[in-house]
C-alpha cells in the first residue's frame, strides 16, 4: 500500500462508503484531533512506568481508532464498522472512579505539571476537551453517534484524574494557581 494516493490533492478526502468530503469538514477535524491525541498518548507512554496505567493508555489508543472509524462512517449508521458503545463509557467511568478513590479531594484548581507523565496527561486532557468542542460543532450539522460525544467527555475527565494520580503516585505536590497578578491590578485601580 502506498502512502500517497493523490486523491486528496484537491482538498477532499473519503469517508467509508466512498463519500467525498472537504478536508475542512468538522468530522475530519474531529478525526484529526483524535489522531493528535493518540500521538500524544504514545509520547506519554514513553514516560510512564506504571504497568496498569500503560495498559489503560494502550487500550484508549485502540478505542480512539474506533472513534475515528465511527466518525468516518457516521453518515452510514447501519454500516458494519466498529462503533463506540455504552460499554466503552462504562469502562472509562470505572477507571475514573477507581483512580479518584485513591486521591485526596480536590479543593481548588491545579496547575498542569509535576511529573513528565502528568504533564503529558494534562496535555491529553486539553486535546480531548478541544476534540469535544469540535464534536459538538459537528453534531449540529451531521449525524454523530451520541456515544462518541459521551465517550470523549468522560475521556477528558479520565486524563485529568490520571494526571493527578501520576503526581500522587510519585508524591509530587499539586500546585494551586496564584491569582496574585489579578489582585495587584485590583489594588492599583
TAKAMO-V978225 format. One record per backbone hydrogen bond with DSSP energy under -0.5 kcal/mol. NH is the residue of the N-H (numbers start at 1). CO is the residue of the C=O. E is the energy in kcal/mol with one decimal. If there is no record, write none. Layout:
BEGIN
NH CO E
NH CO E
END
This chain:
BEGIN
9 6 -0.9
11 8 -2.0
13 21 -2.8
15 19 -2.7
16 72 -1.6
18 15 -1.9
19 16 -0.6
21 13 -2.9
23 11 -2.6
25 22 -2.0
28 25 -0.8
29 25 -2.0
30 26 -2.2
31 27 -2.1
32 28 -2.6
33 29 -2.3
34 30 -2.6
35 31 -2.1
36 32 -2.2
37 33 -2.4
38 34 -2.5
39 35 -1.9
40 36 -2.1
41 37 -2.3
42 38 -1.8
43 39 -1.8
44 40 -2.7
45 41 -2.3
46 42 -0.8
46 43 -1.0
47 43 -0.5
47 44 -1.7
48 45 -1.1
49 47 -0.5
54 50 -2.4
55 51 -2.5
56 52 -2.0
57 53 -2.8
58 54 -2.3
59 55 -2.2
60 56 -2.4
61 57 -2.2
62 58 -1.8
63 59 -2.6
64 60 -2.5
65 61 -1.1
65 62 -0.6
66 62 -1.3
67 63 -2.2
68 64 -2.3
69 65 -2.5
70 66 -2.6
71 67 -2.6
72 68 -2.4
73 69 -0.8
73 70 -0.6
74 71 -1.0
76 73 -2.3
79 76 -2.5
81 79 -1.8
88 85 -1.0
89 85 -1.1
90 86 -2.4
91 87 -2.5
92 88 -1.8
93 89 -2.4
94 90 -2.4
95 91 -2.0
96 92 -2.9
97 93 -2.6
98 94 -2.5
99 95 -2.7
100 96 -2.5
101 97 -2.0
102 99 -0.9
103 100 -1.7
111 175 -3.3
115 113 -0.6
119 115 -2.4
120 116 -2.3
121 117 -2.4
122 118 -2.4
123 119 -1.8
124 120 -2.5
125 121 -2.2
126 122 -2.2
127 123 -2.6
128 124 -2.4
129 125 -2.3
130 126 -2.1
131 127 -2.5
132 128 -2.2
133 129 -1.9
134 130 -2.2
135 131 -2.6
136 132 -2.4
137 133 -1.9
138 134 -2.9
139 135 -2.4
140 136 -0.6
140 137 -1.2
141 138 -1.2
142 138 -1.7
144 142 -0.6
148 145 -1.6
149 145 -1.0
150 146 -2.0
151 147 -2.7
152 148 -2.7
153 149 -2.1
154 150 -2.4
155 151 -2.6
156 152 -1.9
157 153 -1.4
158 154 -2.6
159 155 -2.6
160 156 -1.9
161 157 -2.4
162 158 -3.0
163 159 -2.3
164 160 -2.0
165 161 -2.7
166 162 -2.7
167 163 -1.7
168 164 -2.6
169 165 -3.0
170 166 -1.0
171 168 -1.6
172 167 -3.1
173 171 -0.6
179 177 -0.6
183 179 -2.0
184 180 -2.9
185 181 -2.3
186 182 -2.1
187 183 -1.9
188 184 -1.6
189 185 -0.6
189 186 -0.7
END
